[in-house]
Amino acid sequence: MQIIVTTYGPILLSIGLLILAFYPSGSLLKKLLGFTALVSAAVILGLQFPSAIAQPFGFEAKTLIIPLIMLIMFAMGVQLQKKSLSKYSKALRP
């Protein structure tokens, strides 16, 4: 039996993982695995099409690293609650 290797395998696997990630369901397993499926699909597509990640729309992605880190840090700060902030500030004092 001859195995035929095509480039459609990773694409179809990524589509399946994206469907798993975004399919509306109330099950606990789906809620736990949804983000994992989304990250797995992104990794597979990034390995299959590295130029789409390195230069999206012809734009150099290196220049986006600092603004993306700033956005992530801002989002983390927005989610911080007063109780957690006071706990962390007390831990920093000598």
PDB file with one MODEL, atoms N, CA, C and O in Angstrom:
MODEL        1
ATOM      1  N   MET A   1       0.846  -1.170   0.000  1.00  0.00           N
ATOM      2  CA  MET A   1       0.000   0.000   0.000  1.00  0.00           C
ATOM      3  C   MET A   1       0.896   1.238   0.000  1.00  0.00           C
ATOM      4  O   MET A   1       1.815   1.350   0.812  1.00  0.00           O
ATOM      5  N   GLN A   2       0.627   2.138  -0.891  1.00  0.00           N
ATOM      6  CA  GLN A   2       1.415   3.351  -1.013  1.00  0.00           C
ATOM      7  C   GLN A   2       0.715   4.492  -0.280  1.00  0.00           C
ATOM      8  O   GLN A   2      -0.487   4.710  -0.437  1.00  0.00           O
ATOM      9  N   ILE A   3       1.487   5.208   0.518  1.00  0.00           N
ATOM     10  CA  ILE A   3       0.941   6.347   1.256  1.00  0.00           C
ATOM     11  C   ILE A   3       1.172   7.603   0.434  1.00  0.00           C
ATOM     12  O   ILE A   3       2.303   7.924   0.070  1.00  0.00           O
ATOM     13  N   ILE A   4       0.098   8.301   0.149  1.00  0.00           N
ATOM     14  CA  ILE A   4       0.182   9.531  -0.627  1.00  0.00           C
ATOM     15  C   ILE A   4       0.217  10.704   0.348  1.00  0.00           C
ATOM     16  O   ILE A   4      -0.697  10.893   1.151  1.00  0.00           O
ATOM     17  N   VAL A   5       1.274  11.475   0.262  1.00  0.00           N
ATOM     18  CA  VAL A   5       1.431  12.624   1.148  1.00  0.00           C
ATOM     19  C   VAL A   5       1.041  13.879   0.375  1.00  0.00           C
ATOM     20  O   VAL A   5       1.588  14.162  -0.691  1.00  0.00           O
ATOM     21  N   THR A   6       0.108  14.610   0.915  1.00  0.00           N
ATOM     22  CA  THR A   6      -0.312  15.863   0.293  1.00  0.00           C
ATOM     23  C   THR A   6      -0.172  16.991   1.301  1.00  0.00           C
ATOM     24  O   THR A   6       0.073  16.756   2.485  1.00  0.00           O
ATOM     25  N   THR A   7      -0.325  18.183   0.834  1.00  0.00           N
ATOM     26  CA  THR A   7      -0.270  19.332   1.741  1.00  0.00           C
ATOM     27  C   THR A   7      -1.630  19.621   2.362  1.00  0.00           C
ATOM     28  O   THR A   7      -1.760  20.552   3.156  1.00  0.00           O
ATOM     29  N   TYR A   8      -2.638  18.838   2.013  1.00  0.00           N
ATOM     30  CA  TYR A   8      -3.968  19.085   2.554  1.00  0.00           C
ATOM     31  C   TYR A   8      -4.153  18.522   3.958  1.00  0.00           C
ATOM     32  O   TYR A   8      -5.070  18.933   4.669  1.00  0.00           O
ATOM     33  N   GLY A   9      -3.299  17.591   4.368  1.00  0.00           N
ATOM     34  CA  GLY A   9      -3.440  16.976   5.687  1.00  0.00           C
ATOM     35  C   GLY A   9      -3.379  17.969   6.830  1.00  0.00           C
ATOM     36  O   GLY A   9      -4.305  18.018   7.641  1.00  0.00           O
ATOM     37  N   PRO A  10      -2.309  18.773   6.927  1.00  0.00           N
ATOM     38  CA  PRO A  10      -2.256  19.752   8.020  1.00  0.00           C
ATOM     39  C   PRO A  10      -3.366  20.798   7.951  1.00  0.00           C
ATOM     40  O   PRO A  10      -3.849  21.269   8.981  1.00  0.00           O
ATOM     41  N   ILE A  11      -3.759  21.154   6.747  1.00  0.00           N
ATOM     42  CA  ILE A  11      -4.831  22.144   6.601  1.00  0.00           C
ATOM     43  C   ILE A  11      -6.148  21.567   7.104  1.00  0.00           C
ATOM     44  O   ILE A  11      -6.887  22.238   7.824  1.00  0.00           O
ATOM     45  N   LEU A  12      -6.443  20.328   6.729  1.00  0.00           N
ATOM     46  CA  LEU A  12      -7.678  19.699   7.186  1.00  0.00           C
ATOM     47  C   LEU A  12      -7.661  19.463   8.693  1.00  0.00           C
ATOM     48  O   LEU A  12      -8.686  19.619   9.357  1.00  0.00           O
ATOM     49  N   LEU A  13      -6.509  19.091   9.231  1.00  0.00           N
ATOM     50  CA  LEU A  13      -6.391  18.922  10.678  1.00  0.00           C
ATOM     51  C   LEU A  13      -6.624  20.250  11.390  1.00  0.00           C
ATOM     52  O   LEU A  13      -7.290  20.290  12.425  1.00  0.00           O
ATOM     53  N   SER A  14      -6.085  21.327  10.848  1.00  0.00           N
ATOM     54  CA  SER A  14      -6.282  22.647  11.448  1.00  0.00           C
ATOM     55  C   SER A  14      -7.742  23.071  11.386  1.00  0.00           C
ATOM     56  O   SER A  14      -8.265  23.644  12.342  1.00  0.00           O
ATOM     57  N   ILE A  15      -8.395  22.794  10.277  1.00  0.00           N
ATOM     58  CA  ILE A  15      -9.818  23.125  10.157  1.00  0.00           C
ATOM     59  C   ILE A  15     -10.631  22.342  11.179  1.00  0.00           C
ATOM     60  O   ILE A  15     -11.545  22.885  11.801  1.00  0.00           O
ATOM     61  N   GLY A  16     -10.301  21.072  11.352  1.00  0.00           N
ATOM     62  CA  GLY A  16     -10.987  20.262  12.359  1.00  0.00           C
ATOM     63  C   GLY A  16     -10.778  20.788  13.768  1.00  0.00           C
ATOM     64  O   GLY A  16     -11.713  20.822  14.568  1.00  0.00           O
ATOM     65  N   LEU A  17      -9.557  21.198  14.073  1.00  0.00           N
ATOM     66  CA  LEU A  17      -9.284  21.752  15.402  1.00  0.00           C
ATOM     67  C   LEU A  17      -9.985  23.090  15.608  1.00  0.00           C
ATOM     68  O   LEU A  17     -10.447  23.385  16.710  1.00  0.00           O
ATOM     69  N   LEU A  18     -10.067  23.906  14.548  1.00  0.00           N
ATOM     70  CA  LEU A  18     -10.788  25.178  14.661  1.00  0.00           C
ATOM     71  C   LEU A  18     -12.281  24.953  14.873  1.00  0.00           C
ATOM     72  O   LEU A  18     -12.923  25.673  15.637  1.00  0.00           O
ATOM     73  N   ILE A  19     -12.830  23.947  14.191  1.00  0.00           N
ATOM     74  CA  ILE A  19     -14.244  23.617  14.402  1.00  0.00           C
ATOM     75  C   ILE A  19     -14.457  23.159  15.838  1.00  0.00           C
ATOM     76  O   ILE A  19     -15.436  23.543  16.478  1.00  0.00           O
ATOM     77  N   LEU A  20     -13.535  22.331  16.348  1.00  0.00           N
ATOM     78  CA  LEU A  20     -13.627  21.889  17.737  1.00  0.00           C
ATOM     79  C   LEU A  20     -13.530  23.068  18.698  1.00  0.00           C
ATOM     80  O   LEU A  20     -14.234  23.107  19.707  1.00  0.00           O
ATOM     81  N   ALA A  21     -12.668  24.020  18.391  1.00  0.00           N
ATOM     82  CA  ALA A  21     -12.473  25.159  19.290  1.00  0.00           C
ATOM     83  C   ALA A  21     -13.683  26.089  19.311  1.00  0.00           C
ATOM     84  O   ALA A  21     -14.030  26.619  20.367  1.00  0.00           O
ATOM     85  N   PHE A  22     -14.326  26.296  18.168  1.00  0.00           N
ATOM     86  CA  PHE A  22     -15.399  27.284  18.093  1.00  0.00           C
ATOM     87  C   PHE A  22     -16.803  26.688  18.062  1.00  0.00           C
ATOM     88  O   PHE A  22     -17.779  27.435  18.006  1.00  0.00           O
ATOM     89  N   TYR A  23     -16.929  25.367  18.097  1.00  0.00           N
ATOM     90  CA  TYR A  23     -18.249  24.751  18.084  1.00  0.00           C
ATOM     91  C   TYR A  23     -18.933  25.011  19.419  1.00  0.00           C
ATOM     92  O   TYR A  23     -18.376  24.685  20.467  1.00  0.00           O
ATOM     93  N   PRO A  24     -20.128  25.593  19.402  1.00  0.00           N
ATOM     94  CA  PRO A  24     -20.787  25.906  20.674  1.00  0.00           C
ATOM     95  C   PRO A  24     -21.254  24.632  21.377  1.00  0.00           C
ATOM     96  O   PRO A  24     -22.039  23.857  20.831  1.00  0.00           O
ATOM     97  N   SER A  25     -20.768  24.437  22.569  1.00  0.00           N
ATOM     98  CA  SER A  25     -21.134  23.265  23.348  1.00  0.00           C
ATOM     99  C   SER A  25     -20.998  23.609  24.819  1.00  0.00           C
ATOM    100  O   SER A  25     -20.185  24.453  25.198  1.00  0.00           O
ATOM    101  N   GLY A  26     -21.789  22.960  25.633  1.00  0.00           N
ATOM    102  CA  GLY A  26     -21.744  23.238  27.057  1.00  0.00           C
ATOM    103  C   GLY A  26     -20.945  22.228  27.849  1.00  0.00           C
ATOM    104  O   GLY A  26     -20.881  22.323  29.075  1.00  0.00           O
ATOM    105  N   SER A  27     -20.338  21.269  27.186  1.00  0.00           N
ATOM    106  CA  SER A  27     -19.634  20.230  27.933  1.00  0.00           C
ATOM    107  C   SER A  27     -18.346  20.773  28.545  1.00  0.00           C
ATOM    108  O   SER A  27     -17.702  21.665  27.992  1.00  0.00           O
ATOM    109  N   LEU A  28     -17.994  20.224  29.677  1.00  0.00           N
ATOM    110  CA  LEU A  28     -16.795  20.666  30.394  1.00  0.00           C
ATOM    111  C   LEU A  28     -15.535  20.325  29.612  1.00  0.00           C
ATOM    112  O   LEU A  28     -14.595  21.119  29.580  1.00  0.00           O
ATOM    113  N   LEU A  29     -15.503  19.157  28.983  1.00  0.00           N
ATOM    114  CA  LEU A  29     -14.329  18.755  28.207  1.00  0.00           C
ATOM    115  C   LEU A  29     -14.099  19.710  27.043  1.00  0.00           C
ATOM    116  O   LEU A  29     -12.954  20.050  26.744  1.00  0.00           O
ATOM    117  N   LYS A  30     -15.167  20.146  26.382  1.00  0.00           N
ATOM    118  CA  LYS A  30     -15.043  21.088  25.269  1.00  0.00           C
ATOM    119  C   LYS A  30     -14.515  22.429  25.759  1.00  0.00           C
ATOM    120  O   LYS A  30     -13.704  23.062  25.083  1.00  0.00           O
ATOM    121  N   LYS A  31     -14.968  22.862  26.924  1.00  0.00           N
ATOM    122  CA  LYS A  31     -14.487  24.134  27.464  1.00  0.00           C
ATOM    123  C   LYS A  31     -13.011  24.053  27.821  1.00  0.00           C
ATOM    124  O   LYS A  31     -12.278  25.028  27.654  1.00  0.00           O
ATOM    125  N   LEU A  32     -12.571  22.903  28.308  1.00  0.00           N
ATOM    126  CA  LEU A  32     -11.171  22.743  28.684  1.00  0.00           C
ATOM    127  C   LEU A  32     -10.268  22.595  27.471  1.00  0.00           C
ATOM    128  O   LEU A  32      -9.135  23.076  27.481  1.00  0.00           O
ATOM    129  N   LEU A  33     -10.754  21.937  26.426  1.00  0.00           N
ATOM    130  CA  LEU A  33      -9.924  21.665  25.260  1.00  0.00           C
ATOM    131  C   LEU A  33     -10.077  22.687  24.144  1.00  0.00           C
ATOM    132  O   LEU A  33      -9.344  22.618  23.158  1.00  0.00           O
ATOM    133  N   GLY A  34     -10.990  23.621  24.261  1.00  0.00           N
ATOM    134  CA  GLY A  34     -11.217  24.592  23.198  1.00  0.00           C
ATOM    135  C   GLY A  34     -10.004  25.460  22.922  1.00  0.00           C
ATOM    136  O   GLY A  34      -9.614  25.636  21.767  1.00  0.00           O
ATOM    137  N   PHE A  35      -9.404  26.003  23.969  1.00  0.00           N
ATOM    138  CA  PHE A  35      -8.226  26.856  23.780  1.00  0.00           C
ATOM    139  C   PHE A  35      -7.041  26.038  23.289  1.00  0.00           C
ATOM    140  O   PHE A  35      -6.263  26.507  22.459  1.00  0.00           O
ATOM    141  N   THR A  36      -6.899  24.819  23.797  1.00  0.00           N
ATOM    142  CA  THR A  36      -5.813  23.943  23.346  1.00  0.00           C
ATOM    143  C   THR A  36      -5.956  23.627  21.865  1.00  0.00           C
ATOM    144  O   THR A  36      -4.962  23.596  21.140  1.00  0.00           O
ATOM    145  N   ALA A  37      -7.178  23.391  21.411  1.00  0.00           N
ATOM    146  CA  ALA A  37      -7.407  23.123  19.991  1.00  0.00           C
ATOM    147  C   ALA A  37      -7.092  24.350  19.149  1.00  0.00           C
ATOM    148  O   ALA A  37      -6.545  24.224  18.054  1.00  0.00           O
ATOM    149  N   LEU A  38      -7.429  25.527  19.642  1.00  0.00           N
ATOM    150  CA  LEU A  38      -7.142  26.764  18.914  1.00  0.00           C
ATOM    151  C   LEU A  38      -5.638  26.991  18.783  1.00  0.00           C
ATOM    152  O   LEU A  38      -5.156  27.351  17.709  1.00  0.00           O
ATOM    153  N   VAL A  39      -4.901  26.785  19.862  1.00  0.00           N
ATOM    154  CA  VAL A  39      -3.447  26.955  19.823  1.00  0.00           C
ATOM    155  C   VAL A  39      -2.813  25.902  18.922  1.00  0.00           C
ATOM    156  O   VAL A  39      -1.887  26.207  18.170  1.00  0.00           O
ATOM    157  N   SER A  40      -3.302  24.665  18.990  1.00  0.00           N
ATOM    158  CA  SER A  40      -2.760  23.601  18.135  1.00  0.00           C
ATOM    159  C   SER A  40      -2.981  23.913  16.659  1.00  0.00           C
ATOM    160  O   SER A  40      -2.091  23.690  15.838  1.00  0.00           O
ATOM    161  N   ALA A  41      -4.155  24.425  16.319  1.00  0.00           N
ATOM    162  CA  ALA A  41      -4.424  24.790  14.928  1.00  0.00           C
ATOM    163  C   ALA A  41      -3.511  25.918  14.474  1.00  0.00           C
ATOM    164  O   ALA A  41      -3.029  25.905  13.341  1.00  0.00           O
ATOM    165  N   ALA A  42      -3.267  26.888  15.339  1.00  0.00           N
ATOM    166  CA  ALA A  42      -2.374  27.995  14.985  1.00  0.00           C
ATOM    167  C   ALA A  42      -0.945  27.513  14.782  1.00  0.00           C
ATOM    168  O   ALA A  42      -0.258  27.975  13.871  1.00  0.00           O
ATOM    169  N   VAL A  43      -0.494  26.594  15.618  1.00  0.00           N
ATOM    170  CA  VAL A  43       0.864  26.056  15.472  1.00  0.00           C
ATOM    171  C   VAL A  43       0.997  25.261  14.183  1.00  0.00           C
ATOM    172  O   VAL A  43       1.987  25.405  13.465  1.00  0.00           O
ATOM    173  N   ILE A  44       0.012  24.426  13.883  1.00  0.00           N
ATOM    174  CA  ILE A  44       0.065  23.618  12.657  1.00  0.00           C
ATOM    175  C   ILE A  44       0.066  24.514  11.427  1.00  0.00           C
ATOM    176  O   ILE A  44       0.849  24.293  10.503  1.00  0.00           O
ATOM    177  N   LEU A  45      -0.797  25.518  11.402  1.00  0.00           N
ATOM    178  CA  LEU A  45      -0.828  26.431  10.256  1.00  0.00           C
ATOM    179  C   LEU A  45       0.446  27.259  10.166  1.00  0.00           C
ATOM    180  O   LEU A  45       0.914  27.558   9.067  1.00  0.00           O
ATOM    181  N   GLY A  46       1.010  27.632  11.312  1.00  0.00           N
ATOM    182  CA  GLY A  46       2.267  28.379  11.303  1.00  0.00           C
ATOM    183  C   GLY A  46       3.430  27.555  10.787  1.00  0.00           C
ATOM    184  O   GLY A  46       4.312  28.085  10.112  1.00  0.00           O
ATOM    185  N   LEU A  47       3.444  26.266  11.095  1.00  0.00           N
ATOM    186  CA  LEU A  47       4.494  25.391  10.577  1.00  0.00           C
ATOM    187  C   LEU A  47       4.297  25.097   9.094  1.00  0.00           C
ATOM    188  O   LEU A  47       5.265  24.937   8.351  1.00  0.00           O
ATOM    189  N   GLN A  48       3.043  25.027   8.673  1.00  0.00           N
ATOM    190  CA  GLN A  48       2.761  24.737   7.267  1.00  0.00           C
ATOM    191  C   GLN A  48       3.017  25.957   6.378  1.00  0.00           C
ATOM    192  O   GLN A  48       3.509  25.816   5.259  1.00  0.00           O
ATOM    193  N   PHE A  49       2.687  27.142   6.870  1.00  0.00           N
ATOM    194  CA  PHE A  49       2.843  28.379   6.099  1.00  0.00           C
ATOM    195  C   PHE A  49       3.648  29.399   6.906  1.00  0.00           C
ATOM    196  O   PHE A  49       3.071  30.359   7.417  1.00  0.00           O
ATOM    197  N   PRO A  50       4.960  29.219   7.034  1.00  0.00           N
ATOM    198  CA  PRO A  50       5.750  30.139   7.872  1.00  0.00           C
ATOM    199  C   PRO A  50       5.807  31.566   7.333  1.00  0.00           C
ATOM    200  O   PRO A  50       5.935  32.509   8.113  1.00  0.00           O
ATOM    201  N   SER A  51       5.715  31.742   6.027  1.00  0.00           N
ATOM    202  CA  SER A  51       5.777  33.103   5.482  1.00  0.00           C
ATOM    203  C   SER A  51       4.531  33.909   5.850  1.00  0.00           C
ATOM    204  O   SER A  51       4.592  35.136   5.938  1.00  0.00           O
ATOM    205  N   ALA A  52       3.411  33.234   6.063  1.00  0.00           N
ATOM    206  CA  ALA A  52       2.193  33.940   6.463  1.00  0.00           C
ATOM    207  C   ALA A  52       2.302  34.473   7.887  1.00  0.00           C
ATOM    208  O   ALA A  52       1.638  35.448   8.238  1.00  0.00           O
ATOM    209  N   ILE A  53       3.136  33.838   8.708  1.00  0.00           N
ATOM    210  CA  ILE A  53       3.334  34.299  10.082  1.00  0.00           C
ATOM    211  C   ILE A  53       4.448  35.341  10.148  1.00  0.00           C
ATOM    212  O   ILE A  53       4.324  36.342  10.854  1.00  0.00           O
ATOM    213  N   ALA A  54       5.529  35.108   9.418  1.00  0.00           N
ATOM    214  CA  ALA A  54       6.682  36.013   9.475  1.00  0.00           C
ATOM    215  C   ALA A  54       6.407  37.340   8.779  1.00  0.00           C
ATOM    216  O   ALA A  54       6.869  38.385   9.237  1.00  0.00           O
ATOM    217  N   GLN A  55       5.663  37.309   7.682  1.00  0.00           N
ATOM    218  CA  GLN A  55       5.363  38.535   6.944  1.00  0.00           C
ATOM    219  C   GLN A  55       3.891  38.552   6.530  1.00  0.00           C
ATOM    220  O   GLN A  55       3.581  38.333   5.359  1.00  0.00           O
ATOM    221  N   PRO A  56       2.975  38.812   7.479  1.00  0.00           N
ATOM    222  CA  PRO A  56       1.566  38.863   7.099  1.00  0.00           C
ATOM    223  C   PRO A  56       1.274  40.097   6.247  1.00  0.00           C
ATOM    224  O   PRO A  56       1.614  41.215   6.635  1.00  0.00           O
ATOM    225  N   PHE A  57       0.659  39.903   5.113  1.00  0.00           N
ATOM    226  CA  PHE A  57       0.301  40.969   4.171  1.00  0.00           C
ATOM    227  C   PHE A  57       1.513  41.779   3.734  1.00  0.00           C
ATOM    228  O   PHE A  57       1.391  42.967   3.435  1.00  0.00           O
ATOM    229  N   GLY A  58       2.689  41.142   3.694  1.00  0.00           N
ATOM    230  CA  GLY A  58       3.900  41.817   3.269  1.00  0.00           C
ATOM    231  C   GLY A  58       4.509  42.729   4.317  1.00  0.00           C
ATOM    232  O   GLY A  58       5.438  43.480   4.019  1.00  0.00           O
ATOM    233  N   PHE A  59       4.002  42.676   5.536  1.00  0.00           N
ATOM    234  CA  PHE A  59       4.475  43.532   6.627  1.00  0.00           C
ATOM    235  C   PHE A  59       5.409  42.719   7.513  1.00  0.00           C
ATOM    236  O   PHE A  59       5.112  41.568   7.833  1.00  0.00           O
ATOM    237  N   GLU A  60       6.527  43.303   7.910  1.00  0.00           N
ATOM    238  CA  GLU A  60       7.495  42.604   8.758  1.00  0.00           C
ATOM    239  C   GLU A  60       6.922  42.444  10.169  1.00  0.00           C
ATOM    240  O   GLU A  60       6.608  43.436  10.828  1.00  0.00           O
ATOM    241  N   ALA A  61       6.787  41.195  10.631  1.00  0.00           N
ATOM    242  CA  ALA A  61       6.149  40.923  11.918  1.00  0.00           C
ATOM    243  C   ALA A  61       7.030  41.273  13.109  1.00  0.00           C
ATOM    244  O   ALA A  61       6.533  41.373  14.231  1.00  0.00           O
ATOM    245  N   LYS A  62       8.337  41.461  12.889  1.00  0.00           N
ATOM    246  CA  LYS A  62       9.227  41.799  14.004  1.00  0.00           C
ATOM    247  C   LYS A  62       8.831  43.119  14.653  1.00  0.00           C
ATOM    248  O   LYS A  62       9.003  43.295  15.859  1.00  0.00           O
ATOM    249  N   THR A  63       8.309  44.035  13.870  1.00  0.00           N
ATOM    250  CA  THR A  63       7.946  45.345  14.412  1.00  0.00           C
ATOM    251  C   THR A  63       6.682  45.289  15.267  1.00  0.00           C
ATOM    252  O   THR A  63       6.374  46.251  15.970  1.00  0.00           O
ATOM    253  N   LEU A  64       5.949  44.184  15.218  1.00  0.00           N
ATOM    254  CA  LEU A  64       4.715  44.066  15.990  1.00  0.00           C
ATOM    255  C   LEU A  64       4.920  43.463  17.371  1.00  0.00           C
ATOM    256  O   LEU A  64       3.982  43.443  18.167  1.00  0.00           O
ATOM    257  N   ILE A  65       6.114  42.972  17.682  1.00  0.00           N
ATOM    258  CA  ILE A  65       6.323  42.256  18.938  1.00  0.00           C
ATOM    259  C   ILE A  65       6.109  43.178  20.142  1.00  0.00           C
ATOM    260  O   ILE A  65       5.376  42.817  21.063  1.00  0.00           O
ATOM    261  N   ILE A  66       6.725  44.341  20.153  1.00  0.00           N
ATOM    262  CA  ILE A  66       6.591  45.258  21.295  1.00  0.00           C
ATOM    263  C   ILE A  66       5.145  45.736  21.469  1.00  0.00           C
ATOM    264  O   ILE A  66       4.646  45.702  22.594  1.00  0.00           O
ATOM    265  N   PRO A  67       4.442  46.182  20.411  1.00  0.00           N
ATOM    266  CA  PRO A  67       3.039  46.570  20.616  1.00  0.00           C
ATOM    267  C   PRO A  67       2.153  45.416  21.087  1.00  0.00           C
ATOM    268  O   PRO A  67       1.228  45.633  21.870  1.00  0.00           O
ATOM    269  N   LEU A  68       2.419  44.197  20.622  1.00  0.00           N
ATOM    270  CA  LEU A  68       1.618  43.060  21.078  1.00  0.00           C
ATOM    271  C   LEU A  68       1.874  42.757  22.550  1.00  0.00           C
ATOM    272  O   LEU A  68       0.939  42.444  23.286  1.00  0.00           O
ATOM    273  N   ILE A  69       3.123  42.846  22.987  1.00  0.00           N
ATOM    274  CA  ILE A  69       3.424  42.642  24.407  1.00  0.00           C
ATOM    275  C   ILE A  69       2.759  43.729  25.244  1.00  0.00           C
ATOM    276  O   ILE A  69       2.248  43.449  26.328  1.00  0.00           O
ATOM    277  N   MET A  70       2.758  44.969  24.750  1.00  0.00           N
ATOM    278  CA  MET A  70       2.088  46.054  25.464  1.00  0.00           C
ATOM    279  C   MET A  70       0.586  45.793  25.574  1.00  0.00           C
ATOM    280  O   MET A  70      -0.010  46.038  26.623  1.00  0.00           O
ATOM    281  N   LEU A  71      -0.023  45.303  24.509  1.00  0.00           N
ATOM    282  CA  LEU A  71      -1.447  44.995  24.525  1.00  0.00           C
ATOM    283  C   LEU A  71      -1.756  43.869  25.506  1.00  0.00           C
ATOM    284  O   LEU A  71      -2.746  43.936  26.235  1.00  0.00           O
ATOM    285  N   ILE A  72      -0.924  42.845  25.528  1.00  0.00           N
ATOM    286  CA  ILE A  72      -1.124  41.729  26.453  1.00  0.00           C
ATOM    287  C   ILE A  72      -0.987  42.199  27.899  1.00  0.00           C
ATOM    288  O   ILE A  72      -1.792  41.821  28.749  1.00  0.00           O
ATOM    289  N   MET A  73       0.016  43.011  28.183  1.00  0.00           N
ATOM    290  CA  MET A  73       0.213  43.509  29.545  1.00  0.00           C
ATOM    291  C   MET A  73      -0.944  44.421  29.972  1.00  0.00           C
ATOM    292  O   MET A  73      -1.362  44.386  31.130  1.00  0.00           O
ATOM    293  N   PHE A  74      -1.461  45.232  29.051  1.00  0.00           N
ATOM    294  CA  PHE A  74      -2.612  46.075  29.363  1.00  0.00           C
ATOM    295  C   PHE A  74      -3.830  45.217  29.683  1.00  0.00           C
ATOM    296  O   PHE A  74      -4.556  45.499  30.637  1.00  0.00           O
ATOM    297  N   ALA A  75      -4.055  44.170  28.890  1.00  0.00           N
ATOM    298  CA  ALA A  75      -5.193  43.284  29.130  1.00  0.00           C
ATOM    299  C   ALA A  75      -5.059  42.563  30.473  1.00  0.00           C
ATOM    300  O   ALA A  75      -6.055  42.351  31.164  1.00  0.00           O
ATOM    301  N   MET A  76      -3.843  42.190  30.841  1.00  0.00           N
ATOM    302  CA  MET A  76      -3.632  41.560  32.143  1.00  0.00           C
ATOM    303  C   MET A  76      -3.905  42.550  33.271  1.00  0.00           C
ATOM    304  O   MET A  76      -4.468  42.175  34.300  1.00  0.00           O
ATOM    305  N   GLY A  77      -3.512  43.805  33.090  1.00  0.00           N
ATOM    306  CA  GLY A  77      -3.760  44.819  34.101  1.00  0.00           C
ATOM    307  C   GLY A  77      -5.231  45.142  34.260  1.00  0.00           C
ATOM    308  O   GLY A  77      -5.686  45.431  35.367  1.00  0.00           O
ATOM    309  N   VAL A  78      -5.974  45.097  33.179  1.00  0.00           N
ATOM    310  CA  VAL A  78      -7.410  45.362  33.239  1.00  0.00           C
ATOM    311  C   VAL A  78      -8.122  44.269  34.032  1.00  0.00           C
ATOM    312  O   VAL A  78      -9.107  44.543  34.717  1.00  0.00           O
ATOM    313  N   GLN A  79      -7.635  43.045  33.943  1.00  0.00           N
ATOM    314  CA  GLN A  79      -8.257  41.925  34.642  1.00  0.00           C
ATOM    315  C   GLN A  79      -7.890  41.858  36.121  1.00  0.00           C
ATOM    316  O   GLN A  79      -8.501  41.094  36.868  1.00  0.00           O
ATOM    317  N   LEU A  80      -6.909  42.638  36.556  1.00  0.00           N
ATOM    318  CA  LEU A  80      -6.456  42.617  37.943  1.00  0.00           C
ATOM    319  C   LEU A  80      -7.511  43.246  38.847  1.00  0.00           C
ATOM    320  O   LEU A  80      -8.059  44.300  38.525  1.00  0.00           O
ATOM    321  N   GLN A  81      -7.793  42.605  39.968  1.00  0.00           N
ATOM    322  CA  GLN A  81      -8.787  43.108  40.908  1.00  0.00           C
ATOM    323  C   GLN A  81      -8.098  43.800  42.076  1.00  0.00           C
ATOM    324  O   GLN A  81      -6.906  43.595  42.306  1.00  0.00           O
ATOM    325  N   LYS A  82      -8.849  44.625  42.817  1.00  0.00           N
ATOM    326  CA  LYS A  82      -8.272  45.380  43.933  1.00  0.00           C
ATOM    327  C   LYS A  82      -7.702  44.448  45.001  1.00  0.00           C
ATOM    328  O   LYS A  82      -6.653  44.726  45.581  1.00  0.00           O
ATOM    329  N   LYS A  83      -8.393  43.355  45.252  1.00  0.00           N
ATOM    330  CA  LYS A  83      -7.936  42.409  46.271  1.00  0.00           C
ATOM    331  C   LYS A  83      -6.581  41.815  45.881  1.00  0.00           C
ATOM    332  O   LYS A  83      -5.680  41.722  46.714  1.00  0.00           O
ATOM    333  N   SER A  84      -6.441  41.423  44.643  1.00  0.00           N
ATOM    334  CA  SER A  84      -5.173  40.862  44.177  1.00  0.00           C
ATOM    335  C   SER A  84      -4.081  41.918  44.169  1.00  0.00           C
ATOM    336  O   SER A  84      -2.938  41.632  44.526  1.00  0.00           O
ATOM    337  N   LEU A  85      -4.421  43.131  43.768  1.00  0.00           N
ATOM    338  CA  LEU A  85      -3.435  44.209  43.724  1.00  0.00           C
ATOM    339  C   LEU A  85      -2.900  44.525  45.117  1.00  0.00           C
ATOM    340  O   LEU A  85      -1.699  44.736  45.286  1.00  0.00           O
ATOM    341  N   SER A  86      -3.782  44.559  46.115  1.00  0.00           N
ATOM    342  CA  SER A  86      -3.317  44.827  47.478  1.00  0.00           C
ATOM    343  C   SER A  86      -2.466  43.676  48.002  1.00  0.00           C
ATOM    344  O   SER A  86      -1.502  43.902  48.733  1.00  0.00           O
ATOM    345  N   LYS A  87      -2.809  42.456  47.639  1.00  0.00           N
ATOM    346  CA  LYS A  87      -2.013  41.299  48.063  1.00  0.00           C
ATOM    347  C   LYS A  87      -0.610  41.359  47.469  1.00  0.00           C
ATOM    348  O   LYS A  87       0.368  41.084  48.164  1.00  0.00           O
ATOM    349  N   TYR A  88      -0.505  41.715  46.198  1.00  0.00           N
ATOM    350  CA  TYR A  88       0.803  41.791  45.551  1.00  0.00           C
ATOM    351  C   TYR A  88       1.617  42.975  46.060  1.00  0.00           C
ATOM    352  O   TYR A  88       2.836  42.877  46.202  1.00  0.00           O
ATOM    353  N   SER A  89       0.952  44.088  46.335  1.00  0.00           N
ATOM    354  CA  SER A  89       1.693  45.252  46.829  1.00  0.00           C
ATOM    355  C   SER A  89       2.220  45.004  48.243  1.00  0.00           C
ATOM    356  O   SER A  89       3.300  45.486  48.582  1.00  0.00           O
ATOM    357  N   LYS A  90       1.486  44.267  49.073  1.00  0.00           N
ATOM    358  CA  LYS A  90       1.974  43.921  50.409  1.00  0.00           C
ATOM    359  C   LYS A  90       3.154  42.962  50.327  1.00  0.00           C
ATOM    360  O   LYS A  90       4.058  43.021  51.160  1.00  0.00           O
ATOM    361  N   ALA A  91       3.154  42.094  49.347  1.00  0.00           N
ATOM    362  CA  ALA A  91       4.250  41.133  49.199  1.00  0.00           C
ATOM    363  C   ALA A  91       5.531  41.823  48.742  1.00  0.00           C
ATOM    364  O   ALA A  91       6.622  41.313  48.997  1.00  0.00           O
ATOM    365  N   LEU A  92       5.426  42.966  48.076  1.00  0.00           N
ATOM    366  CA  LEU A  92       6.608  43.672  47.594  1.00  0.00           C
ATOM    367  C   LEU A  92       7.295  44.495  48.676  1.00  0.00           C
ATOM    368  O   LEU A  92       8.481  44.805  48.565  1.00  0.00           O
ATOM    369  N   ARG A  93       6.558  44.848  49.717  1.00  0.00           N
ATOM    370  CA  ARG A  93       7.138  45.666  50.790  1.00  0.00           C
ATOM    371  C   ARG A  93       8.079  44.818  51.646  1.00  0.00           C
ATOM    372  O   ARG A  93       7.799  43.649  51.908  1.00  0.00           O
ATOM    373  N   PRO A  94       9.209  45.418  52.086  1.00  0.00           N
ATOM    374  CA  PRO A  94      10.144  44.643  52.926  1.00  0.00           C
ATOM    375  C   PRO A  94       9.653  44.462  54.348  1.00  0.00           C
ATOM    376  O   PRO A  94      10.333  43.834  55.160  1.00  0.00           O
TER     377      PRO A  94
ENDMDL
END
